[in-house]
Amino acid sequence: MEAAQQAVPMRRIWSFFLPLGLSASLVTISHVIINSTLTRAVDPERVIASYAIAMSLLTITERPAVLLRQTCSALVRDRRSFQSMLAVALLVFASILALGMLICYTPLGAWIFGGVFGVQGDALDAVIRVYQVLMFVSLFSGLRCVYHGVIIYHLRTKWLTIGMGLRLLGMYALSQYFIHTGVTSGTVGAMIFLLGMMIEAAVSYAEGRQLVKRMPERSDEHEVKGKRHIFGFYRPLLMSTLITVWIIPVINAMLGKTWNAELAIASFAVAASVVGLLTSFFSYFHQIVLNFYRIDPQAVRRFTLMIGFLPCLLLMTIAYTPIGDFLLGSVIGVEGELRSQSLQTLRAFVLLTLVMPWLDALNGLIMVRGQTRLIFSSQAVNLTFTVLTLLTLLWLFPHLNGSIGAWAQSIGMAAELGFVALALRRIRPMDTVLAGKAR
């Protein structure tokens, strides 16, 4: 049942949201620091490649740790529920560490990096050495996400920005050390990333721990009573990632079948990086819903309507005015046909930026209601429509190159939004009936 509603000032939502958006945007600077450091190596192509390949696996293995943030902010309301959350988190950390050990110190790593990613010879050993460091990033990432959840619930989101700022300072200092002493391998990038994550985790732990101490030992009104409830919420989120991680690899594989495969893949990558930078600031609508919807749903709707169209308007400004040509050419350094194709691909991403805020907000509503099983189904719908769109466009318009990937990802996300909206409309009347019977 929803709690009694009260007015939430828009200023309060803004003060909650802006630090979240800023911290998400600052993440991109982490990768700029690392890549600019690795370019100083004697053989930068080899070094950057070893780091990039290891990172591509980390984005998959780190995902279970990142999901702890949403779980914690949605379910932790007293020290008893926090202890249950911590027990689940420790199980996740142990699983991640065990998988990392298998990848780094058994033939599994050679099979993944050699068979799946196609890395051979000395390059394979270099990639595994990078991952030997990166696997610990997931542990500290998970720790910071647990305490991020506590910090977000208590509306102390400025600490996410503070933690990110200190993380960047630490990473920059270590990068300068390696630049002066010599960059010899991709492990340097992994060490910089690990230090940054350790700093951010320490800041989150210091603030989050104080907030946990202020929580009541038990709240009779809070429905979370143990680990089973938390894992029941977390498991569907985890299962959905098994689908999510396939979307980009499937798109890249299909783009390899276009008329100009290299141009298609490159233009999609350039456009996707611009869109990712643009949308990162707006990636926390679900937290707005989680923390304010039960208190004042009208305020949440007004806030979403107020800024939900901004990502689309910003991308349209970039894609359909000379700003886009300037950004791609003078700032990113893309020239020739790749620049024109990247601009075309950006235009195909407009639909995605229109859909993304509303989907994120509805996913927050799913979490508020504890119906996270819907997210697995919605991701399946997304992947299905993405693949169908890829096949259709490859058959009818193979000359569209990178735009095929952008349209496929956009239509997949639009289909996911449609599924979630319909599912929530069907479930809500049933919730009302059950509530009436309960009364």
GIVEN-V662412 format. One record per pair of residues at least 24 apart in sequence whose ideal C-beta (glycine too) atoms are under 8 Angstrom apart, sorted by the first residue. I is the first residue (numbers start at 0). J is the second residue. If there is no record, write none. Layout:
# GIVEN-V662412
{{I	J} {I	J}}
This chain:
# GIVEN-V662412
{{0	434} {1	293} {1	296} {2	293} {2	294} {4	293} {4	294} {4	295} {4	296} {5	294} {5	295} {6	295} {6	298} {7	291} {7	294} {7	295} {7	298} {8	298} {9	298} {9	301} {9	302} {11	154} {12	287} {12	291} {12	298} {12	299} {12	302} {13	302} {14	154} {14	156} {15	154} {15	156} {15	286} {15	287} {15	290} {15	291} {16	156} {16	283} {16	286} {16	287} {16	302} {17	156} {18	156} {18	157} {18	158} {18	159} {18	160} {19	151} {19	156} {19	159} {19	283} {19	286} {20	279} {20	280} {20	281} {20	282} {20	283} {21	160} {21	163} {21	280} {22	156} {22	159} {22	160} {22	162} {22	163} {23	279} {23	280} {23	282} {23	283} {24	276} {24	279} {24	280} {25	160} {25	163} {25	164} {25	167} {26	163} {26	279} {27	275} {27	276} {27	279} {28	167} {29	166} {29	167} {29	170} {29	192} {29	195} {32	167} {32	170} {32	171} {32	174} {32	191} {33	170} {33	174} {33	188} {33	191} {33	192} {34	188} {35	174} {36	174} {36	177} {36	178} {36	182} {36	187} {36	188} {36	191} {37	182} {37	185} {37	187} {37	188} {39	177} {39	178} {39	182} {40	182} {40	183} {40	184} {40	187} {41	183} {45	122} {45	125} {46	182} {46	183} {46	184} {46	185} {46	187} {46	188} {47	185} {48	122} {48	185} {49	122} {49	125} {49	126} {49	128} {49	129} {49	184} {49	185} {50	129} {50	185} {50	188} {50	189} {52	112} {52	116} {52	118} {52	126} {52	129} {53	112} {53	126} {53	127} {53	129} {53	130} {53	133} {53	185} {53	189} {54	133} {55	116} {56	102} {56	111} {56	112} {56	116} {56	130} {57	130} {57	133} {57	134} {57	136} {57	137} {58	244} {59	240} {59	244} {60	95} {60	98} {60	99} {60	134} {60	137} {61	95} {61	136} {61	137} {61	140} {62	240} {62	243} {62	244} {63	91} {63	94} {63	95} {63	141} {63	237} {63	240} {64	91} {64	92} {64	95} {64	137} {64	138} {64	140} {64	141} {64	144} {65	140} {65	141} {65	144} {66	144} {66	233} {66	236} {66	237} {66	240} {67	91} {67	141} {67	144} {67	145} {67	148} {67	233} {68	144} {68	145} {68	147} {68	148} {68	151} {69	148} {69	236} {69	285} {69	286} {69	289} {69	366} {70	148} {70	229} {70	232} {70	233} {70	236} {71	144} {71	145} {71	146} {71	147} {71	148} {71	149} {71	152} {72	147} {72	148} {72	149} {72	151} {72	152} {72	286} {72	289} {72	290} {73	148} {73	232} {73	289} {73	366} {73	367} {73	369} {74	223} {74	228} {74	229} {74	232} {75	148} {75	149} {75	152} {75	223} {76	152} {76	214} {76	218} {76	221} {76	223} {77	214} {77	215} {77	216} {77	217} {77	218} {77	221} {78	211} {78	214} {78	215} {78	216} {78	217} {79	216} {79	217} {79	218} {79	223} {79	224} {80	218} {80	221} {80	223} {80	224} {80	229} {81	149} {81	211} {81	214} {83	223} {83	224} {83	225} {83	226} {83	228} {83	229} {84	145} {84	148} {84	229} {85	145} {86	226} {87	226} {87	229} {87	230} {87	233} {88	141} {88	142} {88	145} {91	141} {92	137} {92	138} {92	141} {92	142} {95	134} {95	137} {95	138} {95	141} {96	134} {96	138} {98	134} {99	130} {99	134} {99	135} {99	137} {100	134} {102	127} {102	130} {102	134} {103	127} {103	130} {103	131} {103	134} {125	184} {125	185} {126	185} {128	184} {128	185} {128	186} {129	184} {129	185} {129	186} {129	188} {129	189} {130	189} {131	186} {132	186} {132	189} {132	190} {132	193} {133	189} {133	192} {133	193} {135	193} {136	189} {136	192} {136	193} {136	196} {139	193} {139	196} {139	197} {139	199} {139	200} {140	196} {140	200} {142	200} {142	203} {142	204} {143	196} {143	199} {143	200} {143	202} {143	203} {143	204} {145	207} {146	200} {146	203} {146	204} {146	206} {146	207} {146	208} {147	203} {147	207} {149	207} {149	210} {149	211} {150	203} {150	206} {150	207} {150	210} {151	286} {151	289} {151	290} {152	290} {153	210} {154	290} {155	206} {155	210} {158	202} {158	203} {158	206} {159	203} {161	202} {162	198} {162	199} {162	202} {162	203} {163	199} {165	198} {165	199} {165	202} {166	195} {166	196} {166	198} {166	199} {166	202} {167	195} {169	194} {169	195} {169	198} {170	194} {170	195} {232	366} {232	369} {232	371} {233	371} {234	371} {235	371} {235	372} {235	373} {235	374} {235	375} {236	371} {236	374} {238	375} {239	374} {239	375} {239	377} {239	378} {242	375} {242	378} {242	379} {242	381} {242	382} {243	378} {243	381} {245	382} {246	381} {246	382} {246	385} {246	408} {246	411} {249	382} {249	385} {249	386} {249	389} {250	385} {250	389} {250	404} {250	407} {250	408} {251	404} {253	389} {253	390} {253	393} {253	403} {253	404} {253	407} {254	400} {254	401} {254	403} {254	404} {256	393} {256	397} {257	393} {257	397} {257	398} {257	399} {257	400} {257	403} {258	397} {258	398} {258	400} {259	400} {262	336} {262	337} {262	340} {262	400} {262	401} {263	340} {263	400} {263	401} {263	403} {263	404} {264	401} {265	337} {265	340} {265	341} {265	401} {266	337} {266	340} {266	341} {266	343} {266	344} {266	400} {266	401} {266	402} {267	344} {267	401} {267	404} {267	405} {269	327} {269	331} {269	333} {269	337} {269	341} {269	344} {270	341} {270	342} {270	344} {270	345} {270	347} {270	348} {270	401} {270	405} {271	344} {271	348} {271	404} {271	405} {273	317} {273	326} {273	327} {273	331} {273	341} {273	345} {274	314} {274	345} {274	348} {274	351} {274	352} {277	310} {277	313} {277	314} {277	317} {277	352} {278	310} {278	352} {278	355} {281	306} {281	309} {281	310} {281	355} {281	356} {281	359} {282	359} {283	359} {284	356} {284	359} {284	360} {284	363} {285	359} {285	360} {285	362} {285	363} {285	366} {286	363} {287	360} {287	363} {288	360} {288	363} {288	364} {288	366} {288	367} {289	363} {289	366} {289	367} {292	363} {292	364} {292	367} {293	367} {299	360} {303	356} {303	357} {303	360} {306	356} {307	356} {307	357} {307	360} {308	353} {308	356} {310	352} {310	353} {310	355} {310	356} {311	349} {311	352} {311	353} {313	352} {314	345} {314	348} {314	349} {314	352} {315	349} {317	345} {318	342} {318	345} {318	346} {318	348} {318	349} {319	346} {340	400} {340	401} {340	402} {341	401} {343	399} {343	400} {343	401} {343	402} {344	400} {344	401} {344	402} {344	404} {344	405} {345	405} {346	402} {347	402} {347	405} {347	406} {347	409} {348	405} {348	408} {348	409} {349	409} {350	406} {350	409} {350	410} {350	412} {350	413} {351	405} {351	408} {351	409} {351	412} {351	413} {354	409} {354	412} {354	413} {354	416} {355	412} {357	416} {358	412} {358	415} {358	416} {358	419} {361	416} {361	419} {361	420} {361	423} {362	419} {364	423} {365	419} {365	423} {368	426} {368	430} {370	426} {373	419} {373	422} {373	423} {376	418} {376	422} {377	415} {377	418} {377	419} {377	422} {378	415} {380	411} {380	414} {380	415} {380	418} {381	411} {381	412} {381	414} {381	415} {382	411} {383	411} {383	414} {384	410} {384	411} {384	413} {384	414} {384	415} {385	410} {385	411}}
